[in-house]
Amino acid sequence: MKASIAQGGFWVLVLFATGMFVSPVVAQSYLSPNRKVHGFSTTVYQSRWLADEDSDQDIYQYWNLEADEIVPGHARGAFSLRLNTDIDGRVSGAPGRTIGGPGSGTYVYDRDPFYSVDDARDREYVDLYTGYVDLYDGDPNQGFVRIGRQYLPEFDYIQADAIKLELPVNSWAKFKGYFGQAVSFYSGYDGDWTGGLGLEIQQSPTSKWWMEYHRYEDDISDDHSYSIETWQQPWEGASIHALYRGFDDQARDLQVSLAQYFSPWDLTLFLDYQRLFSELGDLSRQNSPLYRSGLLEQNPYNRYSIRFDKALPCNFGLSGGFSAKRVSNNDQDYGNHDYENADVTLSFYPTDKWYYSISGEWWNTDPESSFFGYSGEIGYSPNKCFDWTIGSSYGNYVFRYEDESQGVLYRESPFIKTYYTSLKMNVTDRSHVKVNFEIEDDDRDNDYYRLRLIWGQTF
């Protein structure tokens, strides 16, 4: 390993030990509702390097805090953010950019083996996920106004600097509406705006409906979206979720999920079906501006999935499933493939301190590319303060491609082996330290190493 890696790792360890890194987080609710201010934070130091001494070091922080009573009986608030520092820098430019003349240049990502979307911007940056205040009179369950940056999961999970209103109409119906500027971390959003209205109906604890309409305008395209969603528990052990979405003047997609628990066999089955009706491209907002141009063009398809989770005698467990995707009219291209996927995992818990598992996974895509892999893991947790895991995996890829200029069909079958271990220790009731180390070895002598040090803190 480079001296720079060792030096950087030493100072990071010093900072961890002296507490100079405050902890980071993600945007969701956490424990300790009895405290007026509560949340979680996590700090991550990551070092990655190759056998030829190419290396990269980063520090990430995630913060999530909630204040239940900024003004008792009238205001509450929350914020969450992510910070990143790339300690030793990165190659300038965006991936895929050619340096040099046409046909003779070098792609930036070929020179930086550790390029990733997390490191794709400035060396130091802050992403504000949420930062809002709720205003209400007495009880927020009786209605509130939310002002600030927020995610809107009911409206395609749009992120926006917005004003949102939630207002109960009666004991079983609730009105929701919002308006504001859409936000994206990966593209400009000046002049973008979004707004929507929705109605939630819950006449019983086992039946819920949601209907919404929203509009999104930006400099690429303007669109209207609407959806109808339901959650049902029609009989004991069963739950059904269905979602239909429309996009402008056409159907967008349909998703249906069914879960059923069979008590006599201690077995749970999961069935899923998804139908994409219309093509989604760069001018279609798929879930939020975050994903708009990152998934290539998607042609209409059907996707099916069945999974199971079964408890076996003698502290064994078996889980797995099968899924398949079929592109409509067999209209396949670079970003649209038929595929089949299957996986299975056998777990064994001989005591409350040890566990063992072995897994296998298989993929097949058209035309004739495939993957097969298996892995094993051992875990040991002697008490509430200590967790240790060690494991390994092997994967074999087969892919075929054609050189159209030469009319030659190529077949490659690389493999990769991975070894990893993880150690977690609870320092106090509200803080923990975790160390992860991983080695990847492939058939092209591209050995890859990764070390992660994690400090977590609950408030």
C-alpha angles and dihedrals in degrees: 000000000000120000088237090060092050092048093046092047091050093055092045090054090050091051091048091049095049094045096240090136112075115208130266138218157182132250106268141091117278140187133296102061088168090071119079091224117034140151145114139265135193131194118197128191112192128188121184127180143164130224089256089059099254103147146175133194127194139172121208129187128190123191130189122172132166127193111201095192118025086154109012110246094002115053142028131167149184142193137188131182146164128225127194134189121184099206099197100026132238139247109287119243135039126295113272095026111136120228110204134018126329112287094009103061132108123237114236094229090056088063096046113053092184100054111136139158090257091061097037100110136040121343089248124030144145126223113200105207099177137357117162147138125220117213120199143145113247103318124031089206086070092059139297144192117232117204124187141031112343146150117246105207093174090058103053090292092283116178114219147156092240153138113247128189126201114185128169111228093192138327094300106028132066130186121214130184139162143179132185150098117313116234131214130176093200105046139027118275105182108141094011116131139173138188139171150171130217144172126214119200122190113167094166139013089255100048130058134164132190127190124180146165126195139169127216124193128184140145092275101051144326121236145177121219133185136174145184118207134178140184118198138176100192097171140001114303095007131110127178129193123184131176130184120185132187127200120203106310098341141067113266109187147325125218125187126179130181127186122185129182117205107202099194091058098031086233132142123197125196122197122186134180128180129182122190105200103183136036117266118206141153091299093054121084102221103187106330137337087272091073101030100112102012101085102053121232115320122209122205113283146162121233125192130188138178124182136172140196116199131181112216131197122274095033096299125136133192127198137163146113152199131242135179137187127203122192112219116258087002086277096164128168140146095305100030121064138157110237145173124208133184133175138173134187129193115198130189127194106184092170137001088263103050135050135175130193139178124192139186130193135186133189131184124183131183123278094043103285118135148170133207127181143158135195142185132205138187124197132191126189112168094174143351092281103054136054126171128182132181128179149147138206140195126206131184122194128197118189134164128201137169129232098218093193091057099029090231126141114216128200123194129180112186123171134205131200123200130194122186144167134188132194124190126184128182105223094186136350088276105034138054141178124217130186123194125185125182137180125194121194123183137178092262096062092250097142111187128194131192131186123187126186114191131189117189127190131186119202 
